[in-house]
Each structure stands twice: as structure tokens, then as C-alpha cells.
Amino acid sequence: MRMGRIKVDRNVFVPMPVALVGTLVRGRPNFMAAGWLTRVNITPPLIAVVLNNAHHTPQGVAENGTFSLCFPSTAMVRVTDYCGIVSGHQVDKSGLFELFYGDTQTAPMIAECPLNIECRLVQTVAFQDDSIYIGEIVAAYCEERCLTDGSPDFEKIDPLLLTMPDNRYWRFGAPVGRAWQEGRQLQGETAP
């Protein structure tokens, strides 16, 4: 017998990856924590991040047409949360990290983050409070220790996840199956 459904806060969402969005604002590196991001296209590879219009970071994205998504490990929870609490309008957060730059030279990235993605802005979709920034992935950089067979290994990366509306950070869990494989048995096929 199925249990009944209870209406819950409509802002609930499944765990989201947390990234530190890097930009140059008036020539100074800035980072803010963001949890609203997703892939939106394969070819070219596009990724979207949603930022509040009142934040300091959108100014840097608009100035340079670039941004980075730096994925912290769970060990970086305190500094990541700090970057989401304080504004670059008042606090210079660039000294918190060892920085490096990639192909664009205008999207600062964080050496301490096991995975960094460098993006060139291709489209902005503005709403009243927030805007969606869609970037083409120019390059991705992963710590060698976090690779398995040359690909990023998310168990090793140990990415920080966010749930809402409870506003909690979580750790990545164990794999439960392979995409585009598990359902084959329902088609009468056996998975390789």
C-alpha cells in the first residue's frame, strides 16, 4: 500500500553540486559559492549557473565574458560557505586561495579545488531577482590524484553538495548503477 503524499516547501530540490564561481571584478579575483548549476548542452559543452543579480560576481561575468566553476571538496566546506556569506563588494576573497588561470586568462581558478571548469559566456537569461549565465566549457582541470583511467573520479574528488530548503551540505554517495545500462533489462536486453 502506498503512503499518502504531504505537501512540502515548494523550494525543495534534490542535492546540487556546489561550486565557487570565479570572476575578475575590476581586475581583482572574486569568488562566490553557488549551488544552482547544471549542464545544458553536449556539443558545444555548455553549463549554466544561476546568480542573484545583486551579487558582486555577475559584474565580473559581464565585464570579462568569462567565469570559472571551481568544485571544492568536502574538506573545503568552511571556506566555501564563507565565500557564500560575505560579499565581494566588501571583502577581498582572492587571498583565501592559491589561484591559477587557463586559456581565457580572465577566469580565476582555485588550486585547492580538485576540479575547475573554465567557461566563456555565451548567453545570459535575466529574471527579476536572478540571472542564468550559460557558459561554453573552454577547459577543465582536475588534480591528478582525483583521476581514474584519465577521467575525473567523483569519489576521489569528494564534491560538496547542497540541499534546499534545509540549507545543508552533503557528501557524494556510493554508485548504484550505470546510466544507459540498468534499464536495458526492461527492454529484454542484457547489459554488457
WOSULMO-V294246 format. One record per pair of residues at least 24 apart in sequence whose C-alpha atoms are under 7 Angstrom apart, sorted by the first residue. I is the first residue (numbers start at 1). J is the second residue. D is the distance in Angstrom with one decimal. If there is no record, write none. Layout:
i->I j->J d->D
i->I j->J d->D
This chain:
i->11 j->164 d->6.8
i->11 j->165 d->6.0
i->12 j->164 d->5.3
i->12 j->165 d->5.4
i->13 j->163 d->6.5
i->13 j->164 d->5.8
i->14 j->163 d->6.2
i->15 j->161 d->5.8
i->15 j->162 d->5.3
i->15 j->163 d->4.7
i->16 j->161 d->5.3
i->16 j->162 d->5.1
i->16 j->163 d->6.4
i->17 j->160 d->6.1
i->17 j->161 d->4.5
i->17 j->162 d->6.3
i->18 j->71 d->6.5
i->18 j->160 d->5.6
i->18 j->161 d->5.5
i->18 j->162 d->6.3
i->19 j->69 d->5.5
i->19 j->70 d->5.2
i->19 j->71 d->4.6
i->19 j->72 d->6.5
i->20 j->69 d->5.7
i->20 j->70 d->4.9
i->20 j->71 d->6.4
i->20 j->80 d->7.0
i->21 j->67 d->6.7
i->21 j->68 d->5.5
i->21 j->69 d->4.8
i->21 j->70 d->6.3
i->22 j->67 d->5.5
i->22 j->68 d->4.8
i->22 j->69 d->6.4
i->22 j->107 d->6.0
i->22 j->108 d->5.4
i->22 j->109 d->6.3
i->23 j->57 d->6.4
i->23 j->60 d->5.2
i->23 j->61 d->6.1
i->23 j->67 d->5.1
i->23 j->68 d->6.8
i->23 j->107 d->5.3
i->23 j->108 d->6.0
i->24 j->60 d->5.1
i->24 j->106 d->6.3
i->24 j->107 d->6.6
i->24 j->108 d->7.0
i->25 j->59 d->6.5
i->25 j->60 d->4.3
i->29 j->94 d->5.3
i->29 j->108 d->6.2
i->30 j->57 d->6.9
i->30 j->88 d->6.4
i->30 j->93 d->6.0
i->30 j->94 d->5.7
i->31 j->83 d->6.5
i->31 j->93 d->6.6
i->32 j->57 d->6.9
i->32 j->83 d->5.0
i->32 j->84 d->5.4
i->33 j->80 d->6.1
i->33 j->81 d->6.7
i->33 j->83 d->5.5
i->33 j->84 d->4.5
i->35 j->162 d->6.4
i->44 j->136 d->6.8
i->45 j->136 d->5.7
i->45 j->137 d->5.6
i->46 j->134 d->6.5
i->46 j->135 d->5.5
i->46 j->136 d->4.4
i->46 j->137 d->5.8
i->47 j->134 d->5.7
i->47 j->135 d->5.5
i->47 j->136 d->6.5
i->47 j->137 d->7.0
i->48 j->132 d->6.4
i->48 j->133 d->5.4
i->48 j->134 d->4.3
i->48 j->135 d->6.2
i->49 j->132 d->5.7
i->49 j->133 d->5.4
i->49 j->134 d->6.6
i->50 j->130 d->6.5
i->50 j->131 d->5.6
i->50 j->132 d->4.4
i->50 j->133 d->6.2
i->51 j->130 d->5.5
i->51 j->131 d->5.6
i->51 j->132 d->6.6
i->52 j->129 d->5.9
i->52 j->130 d->4.2
i->52 j->131 d->6.4
i->53 j->129 d->5.8
i->53 j->130 d->5.1
i->53 j->131 d->6.3
i->56 j->87 d->6.6
i->56 j->88 d->5.6
i->56 j->89 d->5.8
i->64 j->106 d->6.6
i->65 j->120 d->6.0
i->65 j->121 d->5.0
i->66 j->106 d->6.4
i->66 j->107 d->5.7
i->66 j->119 d->5.6
i->66 j->120 d->4.4
i->66 j->121 d->5.3
i->67 j->107 d->4.8
i->67 j->118 d->6.4
i->67 j->119 d->5.4
i->67 j->120 d->6.5
i->68 j->107 d->5.3
i->68 j->108 d->6.5
i->68 j->109 d->6.2
i->68 j->116 d->6.9
i->68 j->117 d->5.5
i->68 j->118 d->4.5
i->68 j->119 d->5.7
i->69 j->116 d->5.7
i->69 j->117 d->5.1
i->69 j->118 d->6.6
i->70 j->109 d->6.2
i->70 j->110 d->6.3
i->70 j->113 d->6.0
i->70 j->115 d->6.1
i->70 j->116 d->4.3
i->70 j->117 d->6.3
i->71 j->113 d->5.6
i->71 j->114 d->6.6
i->71 j->115 d->5.3
i->71 j->116 d->6.0
i->71 j->159 d->6.5
i->72 j->113 d->4.6
i->72 j->114 d->6.5
i->72 j->159 d->6.0
i->72 j->160 d->6.2
i->73 j->113 d->6.5
i->73 j->114 d->6.8
i->73 j->157 d->6.1
i->73 j->158 d->5.0
i->73 j->159 d->4.5
i->73 j->160 d->5.5
i->74 j->158 d->6.0
i->74 j->159 d->5.9
i->74 j->160 d->4.9
i->74 j->171 d->6.6
i->114 j->142 d->5.6
i->114 j->143 d->5.2
i->114 j->146 d->6.9
i->114 j->157 d->5.8
i->115 j->141 d->5.8
i->115 j->142 d->4.5
i->115 j->143 d->6.7
i->116 j->140 d->5.7
i->116 j->141 d->5.2
i->116 j->142 d->6.5
i->117 j->141 d->6.4
